[in-house]
Amino acid sequence: MFLKKSTVTKNGKTYSYYKIVAAYKAEDGKNKHRLIKHVGRLSDQEAEAMRLVLKEQQRQSKATSGLNEKISRELLESSLFVPKEIQSLIYAPYSQKEWNVADSDTLIMVRQGSGMLYMNGRKHELKQDTALFCHAGSGMHLFNENNQTLELDKITFDVVGETATLSTERQYFRKKLDWPQFGEIRLSSAYRAHQLVKQLKKAATGEPYRHLFQAQLLFYELLHLIFQEESSSHPFDSKSTIEHAVAYMREHYREELSRELLARMHRVSPSYFSRMFKKEKGTSFVEYLTRLRIEKARELLQLSNATISSISKEVGIKNEYYFSRKFKQLIGESPSAYAKRPKQFVSLIPNATSCLLTLGIVPRLGHIDPWMLEHYGKKLSLSEFQRIDWWSQESEELVSHAKPDLILCYMESQGLESLREIAPVLPLAYDQMNWREQFRMIADAVGKRESCEGWLAQFDRQLEDARKQLAKRIGDSETVTILKIVSEKIYVYGDLRSMGGPLIYQGLQLKAPSIVQANIINQRKLNEWIPLQDLPEYAGDHIILHHYPSHWVEPSEQLAHSSVWKSLPAVQNNRVYETNADIFYGFDPLSLSLQLKLLLEHFTSHSS
C-alpha cells in the first residue's frame, strides 16, 4: 500500500489530496491501483508522516506473515493422530433414542442400514456414503427409526501435540482438533473408506508391533480420504464477499449505508457489487437493506414499548412517513395495526414451547418432546399446532411457510441470521438467564406477564409446602448430589438449568456436598466430569441419579457393578433415586412442576 497524490486548483490556489491505494495486476496483465481509503487534504509534512507509517506497517506485516507461516508449519508437523479404539455397534430396528457423549474425537461410519443422530441442535443422517465427525465432549442422541438393523463403526482417536520446555525437552499434550468439517461429511469414495476401516480392524487385532505401522498408515489414509479439501482455483469468492457485506449490514443497519460504501470496503466497483448482490440474494442492495430495517422494526414493535417515530429512527429510517409506507408495503398493514393484532409464533426449543403453552398460547410450530405434547393436549386445543423435530432443512422450510411474527430460539442457535430473514427473532441466552427470567422474557414478548406472575406465585407456594414436608425427612446436615451417567462417565451437576439443579438447590434449598458447592455451584459451572475414584468425595447422603444406558459400554463395565459405587453410603442406605431423565432434563414450567412432584415421591417413599 502507498499514498497517491492528486492536485486540485480552486480559486487560484492549488491543494493536494491523498488516498491510500494498493497495486495489483489486472487480468490483461497491466498494473493497476485499488482504492483502500480516501485520506483527504494533507500538508507536505502530514503526507510524509503517513508514508512513514504505511512503510512501517508493511514491514511489520511481512515479518508477521513469515512468523505465522513458521508457526503454522510447526503446529502441523508436531500434531500426531493416535487411533484409540474401533467399536462395532448394532442397533435393532426401531431402537429408542440413546444419549452418549464422545470422550475423544470420533468418526462414526455406517456399515449397514441408516439412522439419525441429533447433535448440537441439528439433525444428521447416518448413511453408508456419509461419515460423521464429532469433537471430544460432544453429546448426541442416536436413533434407529427404520425397520432394518443399523450397524455402525465408531472410531475414536486423540490429537497429540508437542511443545518444547525451557530445558528443550519435548512434552506432549492432548490438543483440541478445530476442524471445520464438524458433522456430516459426504464420502467421495465410500467403498474405499469402508475397506480401510475393515483393514484397520484386522490390523488392530493382529500381533503387537507386527501390524503397528500398518494400522497407523491405514488410519492416516482414512483420515486423508475423509477430510481432504478441494482448494478453489478462484481467488475471488463472490458468495463470501456478499455474505460479509450482509453481515456488515446486519450490524450497522442503523447507520447511513450505501452500495458505494460496501463496494469500496470489498474493493470492487459499485456496479459489480450490485450485480453480485442481486445474483446471491435475489434482490437489490437497497431492497434488501429496506427489508432488513423493516424486520428489525417488527422486532421492536413486539419486544419494546417504543413509539413508531423512535422505532423508525432506531432502524435507520429518519422519515417516519416513509417508514410507515414501506412497512405497509412489505408487511401488508401499518405499524400501529401490526402492533395491536394477535401474533403467530414459532418456537424452536422445547423449553420456550412449554412456556408458551403454560401461558395458554399455542404456537403455529414448535419443537417439543412428545410427553410434553401429550400433557398439554389434555388442557389445550392443539389442532392448529404442528410439532417440528430437531433443526433441519425441512424444518427451516416449515418455519418459512408458516410466516410467523416471532421466532423463539437460543442465541447460540445455528442459522440464527437465516432465521432473521424469515421473521423477527427472540433469542434466549440460556447461559445468562435463569428459568424464571426466561419465562418472564417470553411472557413479556407475547403480552402475558400477568399470567406468568400468577403461575410463578402458585409455584412458589408449592415450593414452600414441599420444603416443610422435606424438613421432616431430610436432616439439616444431610446433603444431596445430582449425578448424570452418560456412556458410563460420571457428571456431577450444580444448580444451573438442567437435571433438576435449579429446583433441588435453589427451589427446595437442599444442601450440596461442600466440594460440589465449592467446585461447581460457586464457580457457576453447569456440571463437572469426575473419575470413578473421586465419586466418594462428591457423593452426598442422597443421590439423584440420571442414567442413560448405552450400546457403547458393556453391561459388566457399568457403574452399578463397581465396588466404588457399592461402597457409597447413599447406595447402602437405599437413598439413590433414579429419575425420569426426560422430565429432569428440562427447566420449563411443566418440567419443574413434574420434577417437584417426583422428588417429593422419591424422598417421602424412602426410609429416612
C-alpha positions in Angstrom: 0.0 0.0 0.0 1.2 3.5 -0.7 0.0 7.1 -0.7 -1.2 8.5 -4.0 -1.4 12.3 -4.6 -3.9 14.3 -6.6 -3.8 18.1 -7.1 -6.8 20.4 -7.4 -6.8 24.1 -8.3 -9.6 26.2 -6.8 -9.8 30.0 -6.7 -6.3 30.3 -7.9 -4.9 28.1 -5.1 -3.5 24.5 -5.5 -4.5 21.9 -3.0 -3.1 18.4 -2.5 -5.5 15.5 -1.8 -4.3 12.0 -1.0 -5.7 8.4 -1.0 -4.2 5.1 0.1 -4.1 2.6 -2.8 -2.7 -0.9 -3.3 -1.1 -2.1 -6.5 -2.4 -5.2 -8.3 -2.1 -6.9 -11.7 -5.3 -6.9 -13.7 -6.4 -9.8 -16.0 -4.9 -8.1 -19.0 -1.5 -8.1 -17.3 -1.5 -4.3 -16.7 -0.5 -2.8 -13.3 -3.4 -1.1 -11.6 -4.3 0.6 -8.3 -7.1 -0.4 -6.0 -8.5 2.2 -3.6 -8.1 1.4 0.1 -9.1 4.7 1.7 -9.7 8.3 0.9 -7.4 10.4 3.2 -8.3 13.9 2.1 -6.2 17.1 2.0 -2.8 16.8 3.7 0.1 19.2 4.1 3.5 18.0 2.8 4.7 17.3 6.3 1.5 15.2 7.1 1.8 13.3 3.9 5.4 12.4 4.6 4.5 11.2 8.1 1.7 9.0 6.7 4.2 7.5 4.2 6.5 6.5 7.0 3.5 4.9 8.9 2.5 2.9 5.8 6.1 1.8 5.2 6.4 0.6 8.8 3.0 -1.3 8.6 4.2 -3.1 5.5 7.4 -4.1 7.2 5.6 -5.4 10.2 3.1 -7.2 8.0 5.8 -9.1 6.2 7.5 -10.0 9.4 4.3 -11.3 10.9 3.4 -13.2 7.8 6.7 -15.1 7.9 6.2 -15.8 11.6 2.7 -17.1 11.0 3.9 -19.4 8.3 6.5 -20.8 10.6 4.1 -21.2 13.5 1.5 -23.0 11.3 4.2 -25.3 9.9 5.5 -26.2 13.3 2.0 -26.9 14.7 1.2 -29.1 11.7 4.5 -31.0 12.0 4.0 -31.6 15.7 0.5 -32.9 15.5 0.0 -36.7 15.9 -3.2 -38.5 15.2 -3.5 -41.5 17.5 -6.2 -44.1 17.0 -7.7 -45.4 20.2 -10.5 -47.8 19.5 -12.7 -49.2 16.8 -16.0 -50.4 18.1 -18.7 -52.2 16.2 -22.2 -51.2 17.3 -25.5 -52.8 16.3 -28.9 -51.1 16.9 -32.1 -53.2 16.4 -34.9 -51.9 14.2 -36.9 -49.1 15.9 -34.4 -48.7 18.7 -35.3 -45.9 21.2 -33.1 -42.8 21.3 -29.8 -43.3 23.1 -27.8 -40.4 24.6 -24.0 -40.6 24.5 -21.0 -38.3 24.9 -17.8 -38.7 22.9 -14.8 -38.8 25.2 -12.4 -38.4 22.2 -12.6 -37.1 18.7 -14.8 -39.6 17.0 -15.7 -40.8 13.5 -19.0 -42.7 13.0 -19.5 -44.7 9.8 -22.4 -46.8 8.8 -21.8 -50.4 7.6 -25.4 -51.3 7.1 -28.8 -49.6 7.4 -29.4 -46.0 8.2 -30.3 -43.8 11.2 -30.4 -40.4 12.7 -28.1 -38.6 15.1 -29.0 -35.3 16.8 -26.1 -33.2 18.0 -25.7 -29.5 18.8 -29.4 -28.8 17.9 -29.1 -30.3 14.4 -30.2 -33.5 12.8 -27.6 -35.6 10.9 -28.4 -38.5 8.7 -26.4 -41.7 9.2 -25.9 -43.3 5.8 -23.3 -45.5 4.1 -22.0 -42.8 1.9 -21.5 -40.4 4.8 -19.1 -40.2 7.7 -20.0 -38.2 10.9 -17.2 -36.4 12.8 -17.8 -35.1 16.3 -15.4 -33.4 18.7 -14.4 -34.8 22.1 -17.1 -33.8 24.6 -19.9 -33.8 22.0 -23.3 -35.0 23.3 -25.6 -36.8 20.9 -28.9 -38.6 20.6 -28.8 -41.6 18.3 -32.0 -43.2 16.7 -32.8 -46.1 14.5 -36.3 -45.4 13.3 -36.2 -47.9 10.5 -37.3 -51.5 10.1 -33.7 -52.6 9.3 -30.8 -53.2 11.6 -28.3 -50.3 11.9 -24.7 -51.3 12.1 -22.0 -48.7 12.9 -18.3 -48.4 13.2 -17.2 -45.9 15.9 -13.6 -44.9 15.6 -12.1 -42.8 18.4 -8.8 -41.0 18.3 -6.7 -38.3 20.0 -4.8 -35.5 18.5 -1.5 -35.1 20.3 0.7 -32.0 20.2 4.2 -31.4 21.4 6.0 -28.4 22.9 9.5 -27.6 24.0 10.1 -26.8 27.6 12.8 -24.5 29.0 15.2 -27.4 29.2 14.5 -28.1 25.4 12.8 -31.4 26.3 9.6 -32.2 24.4 6.4 -32.5 26.3 3.3 -34.0 24.7 -0.3 -32.9 25.4 -3.8 -33.7 24.0 -4.9 -31.0 21.6 -8.3 -29.8 20.6 -9.0 -30.5 17.0 -10.7 -27.5 15.4 -11.7 -28.9 12.1 -14.4 -27.0 10.2 -15.9 -30.3 8.9 -17.9 -30.8 12.1 -20.9 -33.1 11.4 -21.7 -34.9 8.2 -19.0 -35.4 5.6 -20.0 -36.8 2.3 -17.6 -39.6 1.3 -16.1 -39.1 -2.2 -15.2 -42.8 -2.2 -17.5 -44.6 0.4 -16.4 -48.1 -0.7 -12.7 -47.3 -0.2 -13.4 -45.7 3.2 -15.2 -48.8 4.4 -12.5 -51.1 3.1 -9.9 -49.0 5.0 -12.0 -49.4 8.2 -12.2 -53.2 7.6 -8.4 -53.4 7.1 -7.8 -51.2 10.1 -9.8 -53.6 12.3 -7.9 -56.5 11.1 -4.5 -54.8 11.7 -5.6 -53.6 15.1 -6.4 -57.2 16.2 -3.1 -58.6 14.8 0.1 -59.4 16.6 1.5 -56.5 18.7 4.2 -54.4 16.8 3.9 -56.5 13.7 0.9 -54.6 12.5 1.5 -51.4 14.4 2.8 -49.4 11.4 0.3 -50.8 9.0 -2.6 -49.8 11.4 -1.1 -46.3 11.7 -0.7 -46.0 7.9 -4.3 -47.2 7.3 -5.7 -44.7 9.9 -3.9 -41.8 8.3 -5.1 -42.8 4.9 -8.7 -43.0 6.2 -8.4 -39.5 7.7 -6.9 -38.2 4.5 -9.8 -39.7 2.5 -12.4 -38.3 4.8 -11.0 -34.8 5.4 -9.4 -34.0 2.1 -10.3 -30.5 1.0 -10.6 -29.1 -2.5 -8.8 -25.9 -3.0 -10.6 -23.3 -5.0 -9.0 -22.1 -8.2 -10.8 -18.8 -7.9 -9.1 -16.2 -5.7 -12.2 -14.1 -5.5 -15.3 -15.7 -3.9 -18.3 -13.6 -4.8 -20.6 -15.5 -2.4 -18.2 -15.0 0.5 -18.0 -11.3 -0.3 -21.8 -10.8 -0.3 -22.1 -12.8 3.0 -19.5 -10.5 4.6 -21.4 -7.5 3.2 -24.7 -8.8 4.6 -23.1 -9.4 8.0 -21.9 -5.8 8.0 -25.4 -4.6 7.1 -27.0 -6.5 9.9 -24.6 -4.9 12.4 -24.7 -1.4 11.0 -28.3 -1.1 9.6 -28.9 1.9 11.9 -26.2 3.9 10.1 -26.0 5.5 6.6 -25.3 2.7 4.3 -24.8 2.8 0.5 -23.7 0.3 -2.1 -20.8 2.6 -2.8 -19.6 2.2 0.8 -20.0 -1.6 0.7 -18.3 -1.8 -2.7 -15.4 0.3 -1.6 -15.0 -1.9 1.6 -14.7 -5.0 -0.6 -12.6 -3.4 -3.3 -14.9 -3.8 -6.2 -16.8 -1.3 -8.3 -20.4 -0.3 -7.3 -21.9 -1.8 -10.4 -20.1 -5.1 -10.0 -21.2 -5.2 -6.3 -24.8 -4.6 -7.3 -24.7 -7.5 -9.9 -23.1 -9.8 -7.3 -25.6 -8.8 -4.7 -28.6 -9.4 -6.9 -27.2 -12.8 -8.0 -26.6 -14.0 -4.5 -29.6 -12.6 -2.6 -32.2 -12.4 -5.4 -32.9 -8.7 -4.7 -31.2 -5.4 -5.0 -29.0 -3.9 -2.2 -31.5 -1.1 -1.5 -34.5 -3.5 -1.3 -32.5 -5.9 1.0 -31.5 -3.1 3.3 -35.0 -1.8 3.5 -36.5 -5.2 4.3 -33.8 -5.7 6.9 -34.7 -2.5 8.6 -38.4 -3.3 8.5 -37.8 -6.7 10.0 -35.8 -5.0 12.8 -38.8 -2.7 13.3 -41.1 -5.7 13.6 -38.9 -7.0 16.4 -39.0 -3.6 18.2 -42.8 -3.3 17.8 -43.2 -6.6 19.6 -40.4 -6.6 22.1 -40.4 -2.9 23.2 -42.8 -0.1 24.2 -41.1 2.4 21.9 -43.1 4.8 19.7 -43.3 4.3 15.9 -41.3 7.5 15.5 -38.5 6.4 17.7 -38.5 2.9 16.1 -38.2 4.5 12.7 -35.1 6.3 13.7 -33.7 3.3 15.6 -33.7 1.2 12.4 -32.0 3.9 10.3 -35.1 5.4 8.6 -35.3 9.1 9.5 -38.6 9.9 7.8 -41.5 8.4 9.8 -43.9 8.7 6.9 -41.6 6.9 4.5 -41.1 4.3 7.2 -44.8 3.7 7.6 -45.3 3.5 3.9 -42.5 0.9 3.4 -43.7 -1.1 6.4 -47.3 -1.4 5.0 -45.9 -2.2 1.5 -43.7 -5.1 2.9 -45.8 -6.3 5.8 -49.3 -5.6 4.4 -50.5 -3.3 7.3 -49.5 -0.2 9.1 -47.0 -0.3 12.0 -49.8 0.6 14.5 -52.2 -2.1 13.2 -49.4 -4.6 13.3 -48.6 -3.8 16.9 -52.2 -4.4 18.0 -53.2 -7.6 16.2 -52.7 -11.1 17.6 -49.5 -12.7 16.6 -48.3 -16.1 15.2 -45.3 -17.7 17.0 -42.8 -20.4 16.2 -40.7 -21.9 19.0 -37.5 -23.9 18.1 -36.7 -25.0 21.7 -38.9 -27.3 23.9 -38.4 -25.0 27.0 -39.8 -22.0 25.1 -42.6 -24.0 23.6 -43.6 -25.2 27.1 -43.5 -21.6 28.4 -45.9 -20.5 25.6 -48.3 -23.4 26.2 -48.2 -22.8 30.0 -49.4 -19.2 29.2 -52.2 -20.6 27.1 -50.6 -19.6 23.8 -50.4 -22.3 21.1 -47.6 -21.6 18.6 -48.1 -22.3 15.0 -45.0 -24.6 15.0 -43.0 -25.8 18.0 -40.1 -28.1 19.0 -41.4 -30.1 21.9 -40.9 -33.5 23.4 -43.8 -36.0 22.8 -44.5 -36.4 26.5 -44.9 -32.7 26.9 -47.3 -32.5 24.0 -49.4 -35.3 25.5 -49.7 -33.4 28.7 -50.7 -30.0 27.2 -53.1 -31.8 24.8 -55.3 -32.6 27.8 -55.7 -28.9 28.6 -55.5 -27.0 25.3 -56.7 -27.4 21.7 -53.7 -28.3 19.6 -55.4 -28.8 16.3 -53.6 -25.8 14.7 -50.2 -26.8 16.2 -47.6 -28.6 14.2 -44.7 -30.3 16.0 -41.2 -29.9 14.5 -38.2 -32.0 15.4 -34.6 -31.0 15.5 -33.4 -28.3 13.2 -33.0 -29.3 9.6 -33.6 -28.0 6.1 -37.1 -29.4 6.2 -37.9 -27.6 9.5 -36.5 -24.3 8.1 -38.9 -24.6 5.1 -41.8 -25.2 7.5 -40.9 -22.1 9.5 -40.7 -20.0 6.4 -44.0 -21.3 5.1 -45.7 -20.5 8.5 -44.9 -16.8 8.1 -44.6 -16.2 11.9 -44.5 -12.8 13.6 -41.8 -14.0 16.1 -39.4 -17.0 16.3 -38.2 -18.1 19.7 -34.8 -19.8 19.7 -31.5 -19.9 21.6 -29.0 -17.2 21.0 -26.4 -19.9 20.2 -28.7 -21.5 17.5 -27.1 -22.4 14.2 -28.5 -20.4 11.3 -29.7 -17.5 13.5 -29.2 -15.0 10.8 -31.1 -17.1 8.2 -34.0 -17.1 10.7 -33.9 -13.4 10.9 -34.6 -13.3 7.1 -37.8 -15.2 7.8 -39.2 -13.2 10.7 -38.2 -11.3 13.9 -36.4 -13.4 16.4 -36.3 -13.5 20.2 -33.0 -15.2 21.0 -32.7 -16.6 24.6 -29.3 -16.7 26.3 -29.8 -19.8 28.4 -26.3 -19.5 30.0 -27.0 -15.9 31.1 -30.6 -16.2 32.3 -32.2 -18.5 34.9 -35.5 -20.2 34.1 -37.7 -17.6 35.8 -36.0 -14.8 33.8 -36.5 -16.7 30.5 -40.2 -17.4 31.4 -40.8 -13.7 32.1 -39.0 -12.6 29.0 -41.2 -14.9 26.8 -44.3 -13.7 28.7 -43.4 -10.0 28.0 -42.8 -10.8 24.3 -46.3 -12.3 23.9 -48.2 -10.0 26.3 -48.8 -12.5 29.1 -46.8 -11.1 32.0 -49.7 -11.2 34.4 -50.4 -14.9 33.7 -46.7 -15.6 34.1 -46.5 -13.9 37.6 -49.7 -15.8 38.6 -48.1 -19.1 37.7 -44.9 -18.3 39.5 -46.7 -17.2 42.7 -48.6 -20.5 42.7 -45.4 -22.5 42.1 -43.7 -20.6 45.0 -46.5 -21.7 47.3 -46.0 -25.3 46.2 -42.2 -25.0 46.9 -42.9 -23.6 50.4 -45.2 -26.6 51.2 -42.6 -29.0 49.8 -39.8 -27.6 51.9 -41.9 -28.1 55.0 -42.6 -31.8 54.0 -38.9 -32.5 53.3 -37.7 -30.9 56.5 -39.3 -33.9 58.3 -37.4 -36.3 56.1 -34.0 -34.8 55.4 -31.8 -33.5 58.2 -30.2 -30.1 58.2 -26.7 -31.6 57.8 -27.7 -34.1 55.1 -26.5 -33.5 51.5 -27.9 -34.2 48.1 -25.8 -34.9 44.9 -27.1 -34.9 41.3 -25.3 -37.4 39.1 -25.7 -38.0 35.3 -24.2 -41.1 33.9 -23.6 -41.0 30.1 -21.6 -43.6 28.3 -20.7 -44.7 32.0 -19.0 -41.4 32.5 -19.9 -39.5 35.7 -21.1 -35.9 35.6 -21.9 -34.0 38.8 -24.4 -31.2 38.4 -24.8 -27.9 40.2 -27.7 -25.5 40.4 -27.8 -24.2 36.8 -30.7 -25.1 34.4 -30.6 -28.8 33.8 -31.1 -32.2 35.6 -33.2 -30.7 38.4 -30.4 -28.5 39.8 -32.4 -25.2 40.0 -35.2 -27.0 41.8 -33.1 -29.1 44.2 -30.6 -26.5 45.3 -32.5 -23.2 44.8 -36.2 -24.0 45.0 -36.1 -26.7 47.6 -32.9 -25.3 49.2 -31.4 -28.7 49.8 -27.7 -28.8 50.7 -24.9 -29.8 48.3 -21.7 -31.6 49.4 -19.0 -29.0 50.2 -16.9 -29.9 47.2 -19.9 -29.6 44.9 -20.7 -26.2 46.4 -17.1 -25.0 46.0 -16.1 -26.5 42.7 -19.4 -26.4 40.7 -22.1 -24.1 42.2 -19.8 -21.3 43.4 -17.9 -21.4 40.1 -21.2 -21.1 38.2 -20.5 -24.3 36.2 -23.3 -26.4 34.8 -21.5 -29.7 35.7 -18.2 -31.4 36.2 -16.9 -34.7 34.9 -15.2 -36.7 37.6 -13.3 -40.1 37.5 -14.8 -43.0 39.3 -12.2 -42.9 42.2 -13.3 -39.4 43.1 -17.0 -40.3 43.4 -17.0 -40.9 47.2 -15.8 -37.4 47.8 -18.7 -35.9 45.7 -21.4 -38.3 46.7 -23.9 -36.9 49.2 -26.2 -38.6 51.7 -28.8 -38.7 49.0 -28.1 -39.2 45.2 -30.4 -38.1 42.4 -29.4 -40.4 39.5 -30.0 -39.8 35.8 -28.7 -42.8 34.0 -28.5 -43.1 30.2 -27.9 -46.7 29.1 -25.5 -47.1 26.2 -24.6 -49.6 23.5 -21.1 -48.1 23.8 -20.4 -49.8 27.1 -20.5 -53.5 28.0 -23.1 -54.3 30.9 -20.3 -55.6 33.1 -18.5 -52.3 32.9 -21.4 -50.2 34.1 -21.2 -48.1 37.2 -23.6 -50.2 39.2 -21.2 -53.2 39.1 -18.2 -51.2 40.5 -17.0 -51.7 44.1 -16.7 -47.9 44.4 -20.5 -47.4 43.7 -21.5 -50.2 46.0 -19.4 -48.7 48.9 -21.3 -45.3 48.8 -23.4 -44.7 52.0 -26.3 -43.5 49.8 -26.3 -46.8 47.9 -26.1 -48.9 51.1 -28.8 -46.8 52.8 -31.2 -47.0 49.9 -31.1 -43.3 49.2 -30.4 -43.4 45.5 -33.4 -42.0 43.5 -33.3 -42.9 39.8 -35.4 -40.4 37.8 -37.1 -39.9 34.5 -34.2 -38.3 32.6 -36.6 -36.7 30.0 -38.5 -34.8 32.7 -35.4 -33.7 34.6 -33.6 -32.5 31.5 -35.9 -29.5 31.1 -36.1 -26.2 33.0 -39.5 -25.0 31.8 -42.7 -24.6 33.9 -44.1 -28.1 33.1 -40.8 -29.9 33.7 -40.3 -28.1 37.0 -43.8 -28.9 38.2 -43.4 -32.6 37.5 -39.8 -32.7 38.9 -41.2 -31.3 42.2 -43.9 -34.0 42.3 -41.4 -36.8 41.5 -38.8 -35.6 44.1 -41.4 -35.5 46.8 -42.5 -39.0 45.9 -38.9 -40.2 46.0 -37.9 -38.6 49.2 -41.1 -39.5 51.1 -41.2 -43.1 49.9 -37.7 -44.0 51.0 -37.0 -44.5 54.7 -35.2 -41.7 56.4 
